[in-house]
């Protein structure tokens, strides 16, 4: 005859279960997808300028995210599959990404004229510019703070 399990047995499993569940909460987060929607030059100087880059950020999660920091690297494709860094930086502006929605996020991006040459040559040669953007979003969700990496690429036409 089988003995029933003592009542304390399931309680002894509660702590390990909670540790695994809470530690694995980051598994429930899905990384947003990011695409460039628009680019506008807003300032020009002697050796550099500033652009506003409008990103479309798609939050695929079933909960909203409070973005604390947005770190990015933007590269453009030159000749012979060579990629050139156009801009790199971060934005610490707090942004709320509603659940399962696409939000437009505007970044002020400083650039050097030297780096823009590759993009202009690409536009001139092909009528389009291939880009890739990667980075990570430091966000706060229901299970606390999490670092969500993103990577996307596309083609911009004038």
KATA-V11108 format. One record per backbone hydrogen bond with DSSP energy under -0.5 kcal/mol. CO is the residue of the C=O (numbers start at 1). NH is the residue of the N-H. Records with the same first field share a line. If there is no record, write none. Layout:
# KATA-V11108
CO = NH ; NH
This chain:
# KATA-V11108
6 = 9 ; 10
7 = 11
8 = 12
9 = 13
10 = 13 ; 14
11 = 14 ; 15
13 = 17
14 = 18
15 = 19
16 = 20
17 = 21
18 = 22
19 = 23
20 = 24
22 = 25
24 = 27
25 = 28
26 = 29
33 = 58
35 = 56
38 = 54
40 = 42 ; 52
43 = 50
47 = 113
48 = 45
49 = 111
50 = 42 ; 43
51 = 53 ; 109
52 = 40 ; 54
53 = 55 ; 107
54 = 37 ; 38
55 = 57 ; 105
56 = 35 ; 58
57 = 59 ; 103
58 = 33 ; 60
59 = 101
61 = 100
65 = 67 ; 97
66 = 140
67 = 95
69 = 71 ; 138
70 = 91
71 = 136
72 = 89
73 = 75 ; 134
74 = 86 ; 87
75 = 132
76 = 84
78 = 81
79 = 82
82 = 78
84 = 76
87 = 74
89 = 72
91 = 70
95 = 67 ; 97
96 = 98
97 = 65
98 = 101
101 = 59 ; 103
103 = 57
105 = 55 ; 107
107 = 53 ; 109
108 = 110
109 = 51
111 = 49
112 = 115 ; 116
113 = 117
115 = 118 ; 119
116 = 120
117 = 121
118 = 122
119 = 123
120 = 124
121 = 125
122 = 126 ; 127 ; 128
123 = 127
127 = 158
129 = 156
130 = 77
131 = 154
132 = 75
133 = 152
134 = 73
135 = 150
136 = 71 ; 138
137 = 139 ; 148
138 = 68 ; 69
139 = 146
140 = 66
141 = 144
144 = 141
146 = 139 ; 148
147 = 149
148 = 137
150 = 135
152 = 133
154 = 131
156 = 129
